[in-house]
Amino acid sequence: MIELRHLRYFIAVAESGSFRLAAERINITQPAITRQIHDLESILGATLLKRLARGVELTPAGEVYLHEARKAIAAVHAASSAVKRFASGESGTLRLGVNDNASWDGPVPDALRSLQRSYPQLAIQVSSLNTPQQYEALTSGSLDAGFVYAFGPTPPGIRTFVLAKHEVVLAVPNDWPLAKHRSVSLEALRDVPIICFPRHVYPAYYDTLIAACRDAGLTLRVTQEEATESAILSLVSAGIGAALVNSANCSRAPVRVKFVALKSFPVRLPLSFAYKETNDNPALARLIDVLKSNGARPKRTDG
């Protein structure tokens, strides 16, 4: 059976033009390298080297074999390098989930940009998913990590740490009287039609939001429900109602929408990095390193 050492020894002899010089080059005895080349020729059933009084030269079969042997050695080196890059997290694929509004500005695009610059051979795949959907994908293994808004307990085996805390703001049509204010109290929303997301989209966040309003003495007059903030803001743009939304939307404000701060509203949206603790993708560790270098302080919470 042909082994890599046969190829290395043959290349050394072919390039040196001498068994003696090849033996010195690769630091083995001349009889040993001579025997290995003889074994190689026996396995192939072809003479690769013509023995001369002063050295050797390639036969036509040897010319062909030298070309192929170099390709084989190069392929082995390339395979080794590829495995090393993958094992170190410098290549491969990293599958991430993200809430849309978290990807426009702040720690998420900052981290992904830094990661891509540091590891250009790493493929980053991003899926737009809400937080419960990301938790499901992390648990099933179809995502390596996600950028979530963590409310309530996380699923078993999922670890999270907070990257930033966003505010809840009021989105109103820019021609409404409320749009003239820099900030408003919840009392100002008492008779305002509100567009909200259905509870099943993210029950923990929905319950937190509604409870905060009720604690302030306000029952929201929800007139319509949409599953995404993009759809909600489309209806706000059309003048159909106002909405309580993530302040991350301020980075991509629709032309016909004004964002107004809420006075003394206690709810914060903790943008968090989440991953399954048993995930062994080396690129995940590289992303965590980038998040730390960008200022994240991983005080982990276990589900």
Secondary structure by P-SEA (a helix, b strand, c coil): cccaaaaaaaaaaaaaccaaaaaaaacccaaaaaaaaaaaaaaaccccccccccbbbbcaaaaaaaaaaaaaaaaaaaaaaaaaaaaaccccbbbbbbccccccccaaaaaaaaaaaacccbbbbbbbccaaaaaaaaaacccccccccccccccccbbbbbcbbbbbbbbcccccccccccccccccccccbbbbccccccaaaaaaaaaaaaaaccccccccccccaaaaaaaaaaccccccccccccccccccbbbbbbccccbbbbbbbbbccccccaaaaaaaaaaaaaccccccccc
